[in-house]
């Protein structure tokens, strides 16, 4: 699986900047409090366990791993694949695509082509694929919701820790000289809550959302491509049609000289 190193690098830079700003005007040790960390992280995690089924919570490591993984499907490669499949279908018949289906990695693409090869009605193919895509979107949405909720809960539990610290401080006002240090300790949990929410949980939720939107665009391309192949459309037409999903960027189709010759012969036929 390809890795996307930008998120972990950005996270590391963010942590370094915060540590640098702390050390520039104070001591790192003053910002370390195990009880505050437990209240913020463990407390908010317990709230997640109440809010979501454990079957979804235990997938958190998989969701985090997904953040650093590169997109599994490149749109240019997908257009190239559909163009090749279209030429093969027009020259040798759509049944020959069955030999290519097992070599495809995308499950939606495999299912769509298999239904097209089986001769299913185009409307049924579209409806079935849309149901599968909707289920995929729903599964991915759970991860986004979990991290968004965690981003809300962490600052809330940070505030709870701050209130606990303030109550303990105000109940021991015999020595006024301890007020300053006590206030600093009380505010650490608020710092932890904001830190984890804004540098971890909310960015992870946003990343997962963007990946899902990208996957949905790929799925739309797959539906369009499968129905176009089943309709026997010209490979050039399919290529131009799917290129509309590239944000006004022309598709970069890799073709060798033999492929070009085959394409011309196919289009002439």
C-alpha positions, 0 to 999 in steps of 0.5 A, spaced: 500 500 500 502 506 498 503 511 503 501 519 504 507 522 508 504 529 508 499 528 514 504 525 519 509 530 517 504 535 518 503 532 525 510 532 527 511 539 524 505 542 528 507 538 535 514 541 534 512 548 533 507 547 540 513 544 543 518 550 541 513 555 543 512 552 550 520 552 551 521 559 548 517 562 554 517 556 559 518 549 561 516 543 558 515 540 565 510 544 567 505 542 561 506 535 563 500 532 567 499 525 567 492 526 571 490 531 566 492 527 560 488 521 563 482 525 564 482 528 557 483 522 553 481 516 557 475 520 559 473 522 552 474 515 550 469 512 555 464 517 552 465 514 545 464 507 548 457 510 550 456 513 544 458 508 539 458 500 538 464 497 540 464 494 533 465 501 530 470 503 536 475 498 535 476 500 528 479 506 530 487 504 528 484 502 521 481 509 520 488 512 523 492 507 518 487 510 512 489 517 513 496 516 511 495 511 506 495 514 499 488 514 494 487 507 492 485 508 485 488 514 480 483 517 476 487 517 470 489 509 471 482 508 471 480 512 465 486 508 461 483 501 464 476 503 461 479 505 454 482 498 454 476 494 456 472 498 451 477 497 445 477 489 447 469 489 448 468 492 441 473 488 438 472 481 441 465 482 444 463 484 451 464 476 454 472 477 453 472 482 459 470 476 464 477 474 463 480 481 465 475 481 471 479 477 476 485 481 475 481 488 477 482 490 485 476 495 485 470 491 488 465 496 485 469 495 478 469 488 478 461 487 480 459 492 475 463 489 469 461 482 471 453 484 471 455 488 464 458 481 462 452 477 464 447 482 460 443 485 466 439 491 464 443 497 465 438 500 470 439 494 474 446 495 474 446 502 476 441 501 481 445 495 484 452 499 484 449 505 487 446 501 493 453 498 494 456 505 494 451 508 498 453 502 503 460 504 502 459 511 504 455 509 510 461 505 513 466 510 511 461 516 515 462 512 521 469 513 522 468 521 520 463 521 525 467 518 531 473 522 530 468 529 529 465 527 536 472 525 539 474 532 537 468 535 541 469 531 547 476 532 548 475 539 549 469 538 554 473 533 558 479 538 558 474 543 561 471 538 566 479 537 568 480 544 569 473 545 573 476 539 578 483 543 578 479 550 580 475 546 585 481 543 589 485 550 588 479 554 591 478 549 597 485 550 599 486 557 599 490 557 606 496 559 602 495 564 597 502 563 594 499 557 591 494 560 587 498 561 581 501 554 580 494 551 582 491 555 576 496 553 571 495 546 573 488 546 573 488 549 566 493 544 563 487 539 561 484 545 557 490 545 553 490 538 552 483 538 550 484 543 545 491 540 543 488 533 541 482 536 538 485 541 533 491 537 531 489 530 531 481 528 532 478 534 527 484 533 522 483 526 521 475 526 521 476 531 515 481 527 512 477 521 512 471 525 509 475 528 503 478 521 502 470 518 502 468 524 497 474 522 492 472 515 492 465 517 491 467 520 485 471 514 482 465 510 483 461 515 479 466 514 474 466 506 474 458 507 473 459 511 467 464 507 464 461 500 465 454 503 462 458 506 456 462 499 455 455 495 455 452 500 450 458 499 446 460 506 445 466 508 442 473 508 446 474 515 444 467 517 447 468 514 453 475 517 454 472 524 453 466 522 458 470 520 464 475 526 463 470 530 465 471 527 472 478 530 472 477 537 474 478 540 467 485 536 467 486 532 461 487 525 462 494 522 461 493 516 458 499 511 457 499 508 450 504 505 446 505 504 439 501 498 438 496 500 442 495 506 438 494 502 432 489 497 435 485 503 437 485 506 430 483 499 427 477 498 433 475 505 431 474 504 424 471 497 425 
